[in-house]
Amino acid sequence: MKAVCFGKYWRMSPLVFSLVPRSQAENVPEGPDATRVMQTMIDEGAELIIPTSFGHMEPAFELAKTNPDVIFEHAGGYLVGDNFANFFGKPPE
């Protein structure tokens, strides 16, 4: 499995991700650029995409519909699909 993450959230689960080949994209603008970056990652073999910006949720959700073999896990969103889910971490105190 190849996993992809937007942002700097790999530190969340270093044990889990230490055995998974991965790539990362930072400072991805919202909108068409997010769609393009995620689609490129899918074309390169990504099987798990973790978009971490609220503004990446809808582009990721749309890509999930057309890429049923790719799992999307969004940080803090509200949309849900067959291969699209959300996760939440502990907010800073």
N, C-alpha and C positions, 0 to 999 in steps of 0.2 A: 504494500500500500504506500502511496505517496501522498503526504499531507501538505497542505498549504495554509499559511496564516497571513492575514493582513495585520500589520502592527507588530508590537513587541511582546506578545503574550506567551511565548514559548516557555518562559520561566514558570508558568502556572503548573505544569506537569512535566518536569524534566525526565522523570523515570519513564513515563509513558512514551514521550516523544524521543527518547534517546535511541530507540531501536527502529524508528520510522524514518525513512528517507523523506526529506522535506525541503521546501523552498519558502521564501518569504518575500512579501512586497510591502514596502513602507511608503507612507505619504501618497497613497492612491486617492485621487479626487473622487468625489461622489459623482454619479451619473454615468455617462457613456464610457468614461475611462475605467470605472470599476468593472463594468460589464466586459470590456475588452481584456483587461488584465486577468479576470477570472476565467474567461473563455480560453485565453492563451494557456493558462495553467492546466485547464482541463485537456486541451489539445496536447500538452506535454505529459499527460498521464496522471494528473492529480485525481485521487479517489475520495479525498476528504478536503473540504474547503471550510476555513473558519474565518469568516469576515467579522471584524471587530468594531466597525463603525456603524452607527444607526443608519447613516445614509447609504450604506452598502446592503442593507437588508432587502429592499425591494429588487434591486438588480440581481442579487443572489437568488431570491425566491423565483424570479422569472427564469434564471438559468437552471434552477433545480427542475423545473417543469420539462425542460428540453434535454436534460441530462440525467435520466433516472438512475444511472449507475454510479453517480457521484453523490456523496453525502455532504450536506451543508449543515454546519452547526454555527448559528449566529449568536453573538454575545449580546444578550439582553433584548432581543426583539420580541415580537408578538405573533408573527406569522408562523403557520405550521403546515407542513405538507408531508407526503409519503417519504421524501428524502431530505426534508428541511425541518430542523428543530432549533431550539434555543437553549442557552445555558446562562446561568447567573452566578457570579462570584460574590464573595462578601464585600460589601461596600466599605470604603475607608471610614474610619471613625473620626 
